[in-house]
Amino acid sequence: MLAIGAGVCGIVVFVAVVTSMRFTQKRPAPPPPPPPPAPEQSVGRILRYKEQYYKASAEEDAKRWNVAPVEPAEMAQPIPYAAELTEPRLLKVQHDTVDTPHLRIGSRVIKEWASTQSGQRFRYEHIVLSITNKSDHPIAYLVDTAIRHPEQCRSQGAIAHNALALKPGETAERTECLWHKDAQLTLKRVEVMELRNLSYYYVSRLNPVQVQLDTRTAAGHAVPAPSKECRFVPWRDIQASAEQSGTGWADVIDFYARHNCDEYSFWRGYRRWTAPGPLPSLAPGTVPGGGVDHPAASK
């Protein structure tokens, strides 16, 4: 009996000690907050949105591409824009020509290399569109077309060309589709923006598919040397801005005609400027080096 009593007492004492420890033990400290960004990174992000930084960056870009430097006040001016064809026009596939104030657009059929889905190459007749800049200015251009039976274009080849911008007198040739007997090509719309020489390189570095151009006609885009394609373009923001705010091709081009894509990114709600504004451009509610409070209203 004494042994049993001692055992029971021991169990009671053990339970009491454990219970006491549960209520007296301190909770573990929460994990420490993430370290703040390095001071030089924070300062760099803030300085990037200063006019002095923008000006210095643009001057370096002008040297790199051997073009005349442009003052921020000049880059901030409205960029001449024109919708030069707004009513669809049917083009004769074999041979046709359409002139707008800035462009000469021609269609023809030539033999060009094409590829099957398995990667096999073959030569076949292609419908080709030529686009010539008739003006004395570099231009950004949008020549939007539609083809009857686009499913027949999947194996079409591509011709290297600048799908975004043209220098004075320059011609771009692009494939529209494989030729077939009932092929029909429609010129849907033509938009043009006059660029400065520096802006020509800024715009040409974009990936055309990421700035609302058709994959079918943008294939073969070649960035003019010595520039290279943008490392990052916020195509999801561009797409969301188009869906939510009605952003169009001219709005996106207007932003990148003023900004080096390595330094600055398009923001949702940006609109083509019709009056001078501050550069670099920031969305309303944006803190330099921080985030955006809300989508911006148009200028």
BASESE-91362 format. One line per 10 residues: number of its first residue (from 1); their letters; for each residue x, y, z of C-alpha. Coordinates in steps of 0.25 Angstrom, whole numbers, plus 5000, padded with zeros to 4 digits. Example, Ala and Ser with C-alpha at 12.3 -4.5 7.8 and 13.67 -1.06 7.14 Angstrom:
1 = as = 5049,4982,5031; 5055,4996,5029
END
This chain:
1 = mlaigagvcg = 5000,5000,5000; 5011,5010,5003; 5018,5007,4990; 5005,5009,4982; 5003,5022,4990; 5017,5027,4987; 5014,5024,4972; 5001,5031,4971; 5008,5043,4978; 5019,5043,4968
11 = ivvfvavvts = 5009,5043,4956; 5002,5055,4962; 5014,5063,4964; 5019,5060,4950; 5006,5064,4944; 5006,5077,4953; 5020,5080,4948; 5017,5078,4933; 5004,5086,4934; 5012,5097,4941
21 = mrftqkrpap = 5022,5098,4930; 5012,5098,4919; 5006,5111,4925; 5019,5117,4929; 5027,5114,4917; 5029,5126,4908; 5024,5126,4894; 5035,5125,4883; 5039,5139,4878; 5033,5142,4864
31 = pppppppape = 5043,5142,4852; 5051,5154,4850; 5046,5163,4838; 5053,5162,4825; 5065,5171,4824; 5063,5185,4817; 5069,5186,4803; 5083,5190,4802; 5084,5205,4803; 5091,5206,4790
41 = qsvgrilryk = 5079,5199,4783; 5069,5208,4790; 5076,5220,4786; 5078,5215,4772; 5063,5213,4770; 5060,5227,4775; 5071,5233,4767; 5066,5226,4754; 5053,5235,4755; 5061,5248,4756
51 = eqyykasaee = 5062,5257,4743; 5077,5257,4744; 5078,5242,4744; 5068,5241,4732; 5076,5252,4725; 5090,5245,4727; 5084,5232,4723; 5078,5237,4710; 5092,5244,4707; 5099,5230,4709
61 = dakrwnvapv = 5089,5224,4700; 5091,5234,4689; 5106,5232,4689; 5104,5216,4689; 5095,5218,4676; 5103,5229,4670; 5091,5239,4669; 5089,5253,4674; 5086,5255,4689; 5072,5259,4692
71 = epaemaqpip = 5069,5268,4704; 5058,5263,4714; 5049,5275,4710; 5049,5271,4696; 5047,5257,4699; 5035,5261,4707; 5028,5268,4695; 5016,5261,4689; 5019,5251,4678; 5013,5253,4664
81 = yaaelteprl = 5002,5242,4662; 4993,5239,4651; 4983,5228,4648; 4985,5227,4633; 4975,5216,4630; 4963,5213,4638; 4954,5206,4628; 4957,5192,4624; 4962,5191,4610; 4964,5178,4602
91 = lkvqhdtvdt = 4977,5176,4595; 4980,5168,4583; 4989,5157,4587; 4997,5155,4574; 5000,5170,4573; 4994,5183,4580; 4999,5196,4585; 4993,5205,4596; 4999,5219,4599; 4997,5226,4612
101 = phlrigsrvi = 5003,5240,4616; 5015,5232,4622; 5015,5219,4616; 5015,5211,4603; 5009,5197,4605; 5010,5186,4594; 5006,5172,4593; 5012,5161,4585; 5015,5146,4584; 5029,5140,4585
111 = kewastqsgq = 5035,5127,4588; 5040,5126,4602; 5045,5116,4612; 5034,5110,4621; 5034,5100,4633; 5025,5088,4637; 5021,5086,4651; 5032,5075,4651; 5043,5085,4647; 5044,5080,4633
121 = rfryehivls = 5047,5092,4623; 5042,5094,4609; 5040,5105,4599; 5026,5110,4596; 5019,5122,4591; 5017,5132,4601; 5008,5145,4602; 5018,5156,4605; 5015,5170,4609; 5025,5181,4607
131 = itnksdhpia = 5024,5194,4616; 5033,5206,4612; 5035,5219,4620; 5033,5230,4610; 5035,5241,4620; 5048,5249,4625; 5046,5244,4639; 5048,5231,4646; 5034,5225,4649; 5028,5214,4658
141 = ylvdtairhp = 5017,5207,4650; 5005,5198,4652; 5000,5191,4639; 4989,5182,4643; 4984,5172,4634; 4975,5160,4633; 4976,5147,4625; 4965,5138,4621; 4967,5124,4626; 4978,5128,4636
151 = eqcrsqgaia = 4979,5113,4640; 4987,5111,4627; 4998,5121,4632; 5003,5112,4643; 5015,5107,4635; 5018,5120,4628; 5033,5125,4628; 5038,5138,4633; 5046,5149,4627; 5056,5157,4636
161 = hnalalkpge = 5050,5171,4637; 5048,5182,4647; 5033,5180,4651; 5033,5193,4660; 5040,5204,4653; 5046,5209,4640; 5057,5219,4637; 5054,5229,4625; 5053,5221,4612; 5054,5208,4619
171 = taerteclwh = 5046,5196,4615; 5041,5184,4623; 5036,5172,4616; 5028,5162,4624; 5021,5149,4621; 5006,5149,4623; 5003,5134,4620; 5005,5123,4611; 4999,5125,4597; 4986,5117,4594
181 = kdaqltlkrv = 4976,5119,4583; 4965,5125,4591; 4975,5134,4599; 4969,5148,4603; 4977,5159,4610; 4970,5171,4617; 4978,5183,4621; 4970,5187,4634; 4977,5199,4639; 4990,5207,4639
191 = evmelrnlsy = 4995,5216,4650; 5008,5224,4650; 5016,5232,4660; 5028,5240,4656; 5040,5238,4664; 5054,5244,4668; 5066,5236,4664; 5068,5232,4679; 5053,5228,4680; 5055,5219,4668
201 = yyvsrlnpvq = 5065,5210,4675; 5057,5211,4688; 5044,5205,4681; 5052,5196,4672; 5057,5188,4684; 5043,5184,4688; 5037,5170,4686; 5026,5173,4676; 5017,5162,4682; 5018,5168,4696
211 = vqldtrtaag = 5013,5181,4691; 5000,5177,4684; 5005,5172,4670; 5000,5160,4663; 5009,5148,4665; 5006,5144,4650; 5012,5157,4645; 5022,5160,4656; 5030,5147,4653; 5044,5151,4648
221 = havpapskec = 5046,5164,4656; 5060,5167,4656; 5066,5178,4666; 5075,5188,4658; 5090,5186,4662; 5096,5190,4671; 5084,5190,4680; 5079,5178,4687; 5065,5173,4690; 5059,5178,4704
231 = rfvpwrdiqa = 5062,5169,4715; 5049,5171,4721; 5035,5177,4717; 5023,5176,4726; 5014,5170,4716; 5004,5165,4726; 5003,5180,4731; 5001,5184,4716; 4991,5173,4714; 4983,5177,4727
241 = saeqsgtgwa = 4984,5191,4723; 4978,5189,4709; 4966,5180,4716; 4964,5190,4727; 4967,5204,4722; 4966,5202,4707; 4981,5204,4705; 4985,5203,4690; 4997,5202,4682; 5000,5217,4681
251 = dvidfyarhn = 5000,5218,4696; 5010,5207,4698; 5019,5212,4687; 5018,5227,4693; 5023,5222,4706; 5035,5214,4700; 5039,5225,4690; 5042,5233,4703; 5048,5222,4712; 5059,5212,4711
261 = cdeysfwrgy = 5053,5199,4714; 5065,5195,4723; 5062,5206,4732; 5047,5208,4732; 5035,5200,4731; 5021,5203,4725; 5010,5205,4735; 4996,5202,4735; 4987,5213,4730; 4998,5221,4723
271 = rrwtapgplp = 4992,5229,4711; 4999,5236,4699; 5003,5250,4703; 4996,5261,4696; 5003,5272,4704; 5017,5272,4710; 5019,5264,4723; 5030,5261,4734; 5041,5251,4730; 5043,5240,4734
281 = slapgtvpgg = 5028,5237,4735; 5022,5231,4748; 5008,5226,4750; 5000,5235,4760; 5002,5230,4774; 5015,5224,4771; 5027,5227,4781; 5040,5226,4774; 5047,5213,4778; 5033,5208,4784
291 = gvdhpaask = 5020,5203,4778; 5008,5208,4771; 4996,5212,4779; 4986,5211,4768; 4985,5210,4753; 4987,5224,4747; 4978,5233,4740; 4981,5237,4726; 4989,5249,4723
END
